[in-house]
Amino acid sequence: MNDLKPHPDIIETPLEDELVLLDPKTQQMYSLNATGMLIWETLKSGQYATVAEKLSDAFEVEPTQAQHDADSLIADLERSGLLVRA
Amino acid sequence: MSQYSLDLLGRRLTVSDASNSLVYWLEDHWNFPEHAGQLASDWTFWLEFSPDPEPLGLREGAKPLEGAMNALEVAWTEDGSVWLLEASGGVRLTLDGENRKVHLSWYGMLEHTDALYQGLCEALRSSGLVPLHASVAVKAGKATAFLGPSGTGKTTTLLRAIAAGWQPLCEDFGWLEPQSQVLYSWDRKLHLLPDTLQVLEHLFPQVQADNFDGRKHPVDFSSLAQRAWSSPLHTLAVLERDPTQVSAWQPISSLETLVSFYGSTGLPLFKALRQPFSDLSGELLRRLEGQKLILGSGELLL
């Protein structure tokens, strides 16, 4: 999982407190909240290994909980075709 | 045949070797003197005719078809060009953003102009304008765009708004200049489906629609009210048909507004322009007011 990155065709639209992802092929749209945005941006910068740490620091959650939340969302993003292998 | 030029919202379209029938079509569909002089741009569009698609690189360059738009098939070549293809013709679009040019190479029969029409739309979009499929009316100098999928009630809502004293701007389509937020109508007439004609007859019994054109009934804007040709856009009203609810204006989330906005604008065909367009859309939504308009039972408050 640590070589995943956002699919290059995905279009991002920043709104006030969310980031909307649009897959032009399927026309499906997805909304990321603050947690999701942090994970997405970290994956964009190629720093998968630091995702949980960043979540833990930013939202003051236990590292194990942060890791679980990160893995869960990343799995959802991959299943939806929003992530590809680097 | 000779060179022909036309102003498209401040952009210069030049056609080499334009036939009389092509000039007639362009004048009929693309010449809006009402907008002359209102916008300035250094973008230029060049349209040329080719008798054969092969010199344009169709066979050797285009990938297998990746999508469809209305009745058109869309293909992308490796150099980023876009093909719009229909049964007996097509248009190849090439974007030169650095020199602010769009080149359209067209082949096929003039009777089949969907690809050419969409190609010119895409050229205008590439130059920074936003296409908006919506009915739009103006109240107190502020335009409200009624958005929704086909059949939701955009034209009916426009007729009701006109009856309530709003000024009509668009029935189906306009171009939004995103910096000024001014929307320019691209509709010369309203085109009513037979069921919407009943609404017209109810609200405006004195108005006579033109003869059925095979699909719709054209109606002059001027027979309903004094029309506007352009106006600053202020509100995106997302229509929702729901007979179980009372007709009402309601708040709407940014996400719902964005989904409907994209449904009304589509995405750029040039892949390189998609993310910049998305950034622009987010910015526009922060500036425009979003509302939901429930089309339900009871009086519609306009």
Interface residues (C-beta under 8 A of the other chain):
Chain A: D9 I11 E12 T13 P14 L15 E16 E18 V20 L22 P24 K25 M29 S31
Chain B: E66 G67 S254 L255 L258 V259 Y262 L267 K271 R274 Q275 S278 D279 S281 G282 L285 R286
